[in-house]
Amino acid sequence: MFQPSRMMRVFVGLLLCASLAACGFALRGTTELPFSTLYINLSPNSQFGAQLRRQIEATSQTRVVDTAQGAEAQLQILDEGRERTELALTAQGRVQEFDLTLRIVFQVLDNQGEFLVPPTTLIATRTLYYDDNVAQSKESEAEMLYRAMRADLLQRIVHRLGAADTRAAAERARTERV
């Protein structure tokens, strides 16, 4: 009785592995960016600048450099803004829900100052249910939501850097220089 159930488990395991391979599942590898060096106009000591550098270096072969002169491309963060908008009020006029928004505007230039990615705005929004009785914990929750939105926007920036149109613009810039 022990052997048939063991054979069945092996068969089911192999079937699961084959179905994962057939559906196209693959672990996320490195992102191929169309430039080998990149300058970021944020301080490496700022939280956002450090996270962006780590994200790019961890997910691609691109090296982040300290000066714009030695870089094939420049990632310029033009604006970063936070907004908190009241969504709903209680019958007593107290805020019940906030809409938290994080907005980042960026562009990417090649070493000749030509656009690889024109000014682009990315926006992330989350809803914060608010209670005056636990205001301090709700402020901590809002900060956690902003951190999560920032991480989401960082990933979206890296994906935009590796997009097909960014690759095409970088290749056009290379061929025009030659």
TAKAUR-V409538 format. One record per residue. RES is the residue in one small letter. PHI is phi in whole degrees, -180 to 180 (none if undefined). PSI is psi as a letter, one per 30 degrees, with the letter a starting at -180 (* if undefined). Layout:
RES,PHI,PSI ; RES,PHI,PSI
//
This chain:
m,none,f ; f,-70,e ; q,-65,e ; p,-62,e ; s,-70,e ; r,-67,e ; m,-63,e ; m,-66,e ; r,-64,e ; v,-63,e ; f,-62,e ; v,-65,e ; g,-62,e ; l,-65,e ; l,-64,e ; l,-64,e ; c,-62,e ; a,-66,e ; s,-70,e ; l,-65,e ; a,-66,e ; a,-71,f ; c,-83,f ; g,92,g ; f,-63,k ; a,-151,k ; l,-67,k ; r,-68,k ; g,-98,a ; t,-81,l ; t,-93,k ; e,-84,j ; l,-95,k ; p,-79,g ; f,-143,k ; s,-90,f ; t,-129,k ; l,-142,k ; y,-106,k ; i,-117,k ; n,-81,g ; l,-107,k ; s,-64,k ; p,-67,f ; n,-88,f ; s,-76,l ; q,-62,e ; f,-67,e ; g,-63,e ; a,-66,e ; q,-65,e ; l,-64,e ; r,-61,e ; r,-61,e ; q,-62,e ; i,-68,e ; e,-71,f ; a,-80,f ; t,-109,g ; s,-148,l ; q,-90,f ; t,-73,k ; r,-102,k ; v,-88,k ; v,-107,l ; d,-88,f ; t,-127,k ; a,-71,f ; q,-65,e ; g,-94,g ; a,-109,k ; e,-73,f ; a,-146,l ; q,-124,k ; l,-96,j ; q,-112,j ; i,-86,j ; l,-86,e ; d,-161,k ; e,-137,k ; g,-140,k ; r,-115,k ; e,-135,k ; r,-133,j ; t,-116,k ; e,-73,k ; l,-100,e ; a,-143,k ; l,-119,l ; t,-79,l ; a,-64,f ; q,-87,f ; g,88,g ; r,-89,l ; v,-71,k ; q,-108,e ; e,-141,k ; f,-116,l ; d,-106,j ; l,-97,k ; t,-130,k ; l,-121,k ; r,-125,k ; i,-128,k ; v,-115,k ; f,-142,l ; q,-148,l ; v,-127,k ; l,-117,k ; d,-83,a ; n,-73,f ; q,-99,f ; g,87,g ; e,-89,k ; f,-70,k ; l,-95,e ; v,-132,j ; p,-67,l ; p,-50,k ; t,-127,k ; t,-108,k ; l,-114,k ; i,-131,k ; a,-125,k ; t,-133,k ; r,-138,l ; t,-103,k ; l,-114,j ; y,-80,k ; y,-112,k ; d,-141,k ; d,-59,f ; n,-68,f ; v,-127,h ; a,-61,e ; q,-66,e ; s,-70,e ; k,-69,e ; e,-67,e ; s,-65,e ; e,-64,e ; a,-63,e ; e,-63,e ; m,-64,e ; l,-65,e ; y,-63,e ; r,-64,e ; a,-65,e ; m,-65,e ; r,-63,e ; a,-63,e ; d,-63,e ; l,-68,e ; l,-61,e ; q,-63,e ; r,-67,e ; i,-64,e ; v,-63,e ; h,-63,e ; r,-66,e ; l,-65,e ; g,-96,g ; a,-68,l ; a,-61,e ; d,-70,f ; t,-68,e ; r,-61,e ; a,-64,e ; a,-64,e ; a,-66,e ; e,-68,e ; r,-60,e ; a,-63,e ; r,-65,e ; t,-72,e ; e,-70,f ; r,-74,f ; v,-80,*
//
